Amino acid sequence: MAARGGSNGVFLVLTVAAVLLMPGIVGAARAQLRQNYYGSSCPSAESTVRSVISQHLQQSFAVGPGTLRLFFHDCFVRGCDASVMLMAPNGDDESHSGADATLSPDAVDAINKAKAAVEALPGCAGKVSCADILAMAARDVVSLLGGPNYAVELGRLDGKTFNRAIVKHVLPGPGFNLDQLNSLFAQNGLTQTDMIALSGASSCACCYYFMSLTSAGDMGNLQ
């Protein structure tokens, strides 16, 4: 993996805060969450997800911030139900709407590969939700980038539908002022401190996405 320089320290502070705050947004993913949820039904699920995410992170640093932004957008729109991962043949889905159109393709691919790897485990087909895989992956990129390795409660349910039209209405807009941001986050049970951490982490992820487009994905020159 390419060297990341001093900016990585600021990025980690924001992203760790963002992921640790995310349990406050559960919304539509109605389920009883607990640690070691797949301990008996698919015991290798978490280690498999971590292995796949680690491989993709070594191939593209954009997977780190991109996965966090993907998780944030998913949770903020319909609760943490992985509806952001649903794709429509005609492109009429959440991932092609508004701010979601700039989500990292590398991160989306990493989650899809992690899901496929878990599905291929003996006895695990249809057992582990994509919503949980996204939550695990968000935890893993934080840990793999030097942050804490914390336990994730699992048992989320996958969303079966998506609503492209609501994306631009529920995610913070680039022109939002402080009052608008505070109001929007308060509607999701989050404080101003939460808003600052999550907005900062999302901004870092978005910047990495655009920089990857303009520099052929070369993150090695970031200082």
C-alpha positions, 0 to 999 in steps of 0.5 A: 500500500502506498505511503499516506503521509501526515493527512492520514492522522486527521483522516483517522480521527474523523473516520473513527469518530464517524463509525463509532457514532453510526450505531445511533442511526438504525432506522429501517434495519429493524432487528435485535442486534448482538455481538457474535450474531453469526457465531453458530450459523456462519462462524467465519463470516467476520474473518472472511470479510476482514480478509477480503477488505484487507486485500482490496485496501492494499490494492486501492487506498480509496476503499478505506474512506470510500467504505466509510462514506458508503456506510454513512450514506446507507444508514442516513437514507433508510437506516443501515439496510444496505439498500444503497447496494441495490442496483437497478438495470436502468440505473434508477437506484440510490447509488445513481442519485444525488450525492450517492453518484459519487460513492467510490466504485472501489468500495462498492466492489470490495463489499460485493466481493466480501459478500460473495466470499461469505456466500461461498463459505460452507453453510453460509449461503443466504445467512449473512446480510449485506447490511452486516457485511457493510457494517463489518467492513466499515469497522475493518477499514478503521482498524486496518488503517491504524484505528481501534478494532471494536466489536460490531453488533450484528443482525441487521436486515437487508432492505428489499427496496430502494427510493432514489427520489428521497436521497437528495432530501435526506442527505446533507447538501453541499450548500447546507448552513450550520442550522440546516446541518444541525436540524437534519442530524437532530432528526436522526438522533445525532448531536452537533458533535456527531454532525461535525465528526460525520460530516468531516469524515464524509468530506474526506472520503469524497475528496479522496474519490475526486482525487482518485479520478484526477490522479489515476488513483495514485494516493502515494503523493498525499502528504 
